[in-house]
Amino acid sequence: MGVDNVFLLESLEWFDESGQELLHRLPEQGSGEIKFGAQLTVRESQAAVLFYKGKACDAYGAGRHTLKTGNIPILTKILSVPWGGTSPLRAEVFFVNLKVFPNLKWGTRDPIAFRDAELGLVRLRAHGIFNIRIVQPVLLINTLAGTMGRFTTEEVEDFLRKVIVSRFNDYLGENLHSLFDLPGSFDEIAQGLQKRLVLDFARLGLALDALYVTSITPPEEVQQAIDDRSRLGLIQDMDNFVRMKAAMAMEKAATVGGEAGAGMGLGLGMMMPAMFGQLQPGVTKAAPEQKKEVPCQECANLIPVHARFCPFCGHQQLLSQECENCGKNLPPNAVFCPRCGHRAEERAAEITCPHCRATNLPGALYCNQCGDKLV
């Protein structure tokens, strides 16, 4: 059988050059014989734990310590001679890094199942970061590190990630109603999840200093549904905004005073239903049907409504005027509407031919009947 490596330790100290070591054991391999009076240097961000005969004997804080207490065996090479140069009284020192280890990653390797109240079963991916520090060195050594010579955040990060994801899944199921409530809830979720993880980390001798949720990603089709719901909310807000502006305009018009202000406010009030109808999604206002053809005033054939001359008989058409109250066509030279009695608007006078006495359109230069010049 081979003989284990044995080291005579006189000066014990440790530098964490990587910045990622949670703890470091001296010696890293085998065990060591700690000389009586050996010097142990512990820095501000460290703690040291002495293990002797497989048990934690003493813990040391920051400072320089001389190891000559009753817990430290007085070992020399002479005392080890009876055992063939290998003393059975061996000891190890674990240096523990007490600083905060930031920016550790957590996330879902595979999507987790979440039953949404509105969308049904949805598979989510989530990611974030967390910070840890050691608060109970002996508990950490006994539960996670064991006899390892060095123990880094990389070796514990994967295990802690699984713990966080498991608690995250439970927390969402109990506290999140629907993914539509997710925007703006990341801080609340992170705080609730951190409180739930305190006991899990404490059992390992660790403290969870901070936890952040950076993303919760649903499938693409679910994300599209969330975006559509957000757009719908924006349209509803815009509708309320326009309603508010219209009401303010009516109020302002009413304060102008007099009949003009009242009429303006009444006009805005009559316009509001049409404005709101245009804002409602999926509702379109039918355009009023317009006349395309009218009978010729001479031959009664149907001709385009805006034709100046009949294509059948060549008669110059007198464009009819519509009543501004009921919309009915007025007869030529009508002063009042024959349907509602509303007074017709004044229009340019028609021209009578001085030769044949025929009536021509306002602004005509030649007579429609005899062809003579009118002016």
C-alpha positions, -999 to 999 in steps of 0.1 A, spaced: 0 0 0 12 35 -8 18 61 18 -4 92 18 11 126 12 20 143 45 29 180 48 45 198 77 26 231 79 43 261 96 27 291 78 -9 289 66 -26 315 44 -46 317 12 -52 341 -17 -82 337 -39 -68 347 -73 -98 336 -93 -124 354 -72 -147 324 -76 -136 300 -48 -160 296 -20 -135 277 2 -100 263 -1 -84 235 20 -48 233 31 -32 211 21 -53 205 -11 -42 169 -13 -38 144 16 -35 158 51 -9 179 69 10 179 102 5 213 118 36 223 137 32 236 172 33 274 170 25 275 133 12 309 120 -23 312 106 -31 344 87 -68 351 80 -79 382 60 -109 404 65 -130 387 39 -121 352 52 -127 327 80 -107 296 88 -119 263 103 -95 237 117 -104 201 113 -87 175 134 -95 138 135 -123 145 110 -140 170 132 -142 208 132 -121 219 163 -120 256 161 -128 286 139 -107 317 134 -116 352 123 -96 379 106 -60 384 119 -28 365 126 -31 335 149 -4 313 165 -16 277 166 -5 264 200 -37 257 218 -48 224 232 -66 215 200 -34 215 181 -12 183 185 25 189 192 39 171 162 74 167 152 91 142 129 105 125 161 69 118 173 60 103 139 89 78 138 70 50 155 45 51 126 71 49 99 73 86 93 35 90 89 17 104 119 -19 95 124 -25 129 141 -33 149 110 -52 181 105 -65 203 78 -75 240 76 -104 252 55 -102 288 44 -137 301 37 -144 332 14 -170 354 31 -174 380 3 -205 384 -18 -204 363 -50 -225 383 -75 -239 378 -110 -245 340 -107 -268 328 -134 -301 309 -131 -325 299 -157 -346 271 -172 -328 246 -194 -362 231 -205 -395 251 -206 -416 248 -174 -453 243 -175 -476 271 -164 -514 268 -164 -527 303 -175 -562 312 -164 -569 326 -199 -545 309 -223 -545 274 -208 -513 254 -204 -483 274 -215 -446 265 -214 -423 293 -202 -386 300 -202 -372 322 -174 -337 336 -167 -321 358 -141 -291 364 -118 -285 360 -80 -259 368 -54 -248 346 -25 -224 346 5 -214 321 31 -228 327 66 -221 293 82 -188 279 71 -189 246 90 -224 238 76 -212 246 41 -182 223 44 -203 194 59 -232 197 34 -216 206 1 -178 207 0 -169 177 21 -132 168 17 -127 186 -16 -95 206 -18 -112 235 -34 -148 244 -40 -159 271 -65 -191 289 -74 -192 270 -107 -195 237 -88 -224 249 -66 -241 271 -92 -257 243 -111 -273 228 -80 -286 262 -68 -300 269 -102 -322 238 -100 -334 248 -66 -343 283 -78 -362 270 -109 -382 246 -88 -393 273 -64 -399 297 -93 -423 272 -109 -442 268 -76 -443 306 -70 -458 313 -105 -485 287 -101 -496 301 -67 -493 339 -74 -496 346 -111 -532 345 -126 -523 351 -162 -494 361 -184 -514 392 -193 -506 404 -157 -468 398 -162 -456 432 -176 -444 452 -146 -444 423 -122 -408 412 -124 -397 430 -92 -426 416 -73 -419 380 -85 -382 383 -77 -389 395 -41 -414 368 -35 -392 341 -49 -362 353 -28 -382 351 4 -392 315 -5 -356 305 -11 -342 318 22 -347 285 41 -333 264 12 -301 284 11 -298 286 49 -297 248 51 -265 249 30 -248 276 51 -255 302 24 -274 335 23 -292 347 -8 -283 384 -9 -303 393 -40 -322 377 -68 -334 392 -101 -357 381 -129 -344 393 -162 -368 376 -186 -399 353 -187 -404 342 -222 -436 325 -234 -439 308 -268 -441 330 -299 -478 326 -304 -485 334 -268 -463 365 -270 -483 376 -301 -516 373 -281 -501 394 -253 -491 421 -279 -525 421 -295 -541 426 -260 -518 455 -254 -527 471 -287 -564 467 -279 -559 484 -246 -542 513 -264 -572 517 -288 -596 518 -259 -574 544 -241 -574 565 -274 -612 563 -276 -614 576 -240 -589 604 -248 -609 616 -278 -641 615 -257 -624 637 -231 -611 662 -256 -645 665 -273 -662 671 -239 -636 697 -230 -642 714 -264 -679 715 -257 -674 730 -223 -650 756 -236 -675 765 -264 -703 768 -239 -683 793 -218 -678 816 -248 -713 830 -242 -741 840 -263 -759 821 -290 -727 815 -310 -711 796 -282 -742 776 -275 -745 767 -312 -709 757 -314 -713 734 -283 -744 719 -298 -727 713 -331 -698 695 -314 -723 674 -294 -740 664 -327 -706 654 -342 -696 632 -312 -716 601 -322 -701 601 -357 -666 606 -342 -670 577 -318 -685 555 -345 -654 559 -366 -631 550 -336 -648 517 -329 -629 488 -344 -648 469 -371 -675 495 -375 -677 514 -408 -701 542 -417 -719 536 -450 -714 564 -475 -746 581 -486 -759 569 -520 -754 596 -547 -774 600 -578 -755 591 -609 -781 600 -636 -810 624 -640 -836 629 -668 -828 654 -696 -849 686 -691 -858 685 -728 -860 649 -741 -863 631 -707 -835 606 -715 -812 597 -685 -780 616 -687 -750 620 -662 -759 642 -633 -732 667 -640 -736 668 -678 -739 704 -692 -753 692 -725 -776 662 -733 -758 636 -754 -792 627 -771 -807 661 -780 -778 685 -772 -800 706 -748 -780 726 -723 -789 714 -688 -799 737 -660 -782 722 -629 -807 718 -602 -800 731 -567 -805 709 -536 -824 721 -505 -799 726 -477 -826 714 -452 -841 682 -467 -817 676 -496 -845 675 -523 -837 689 -558 -853 724 -562 -870 735 -594 -852 762 -614 -856 796 -600 -873 782 -569 -873 805 -539 -887 780 -514 -884 742 -512 -917 726 -523 -912 698 -498 -902 714 -465 -907 751 -472 -871 760 -464 -859 792 -481 -835 784 -510 -800 800 -510 -795 829 -534 -777 818 -565 -764 836 -595 -791 848 -619 -797 828 -651 -794 846 -684 -823 852 -708 -814 853 -745 -823 887 -759 -831 872 -793 -852 841 -785 -860 847 -748 -846 812 -739 -832 806 -704 -794 798 -702 -771 789 -674 -753 816 -653 -721 826 -671 -731 812 -705 -717 832 -735 -739 818 -763 -776 809 -762 -785 772 -759 -815 776 -783 -805 800 -811 -767 801 -807 -765 839 -807 -741 856 -784 -757 865 -751 -734 893 -740 
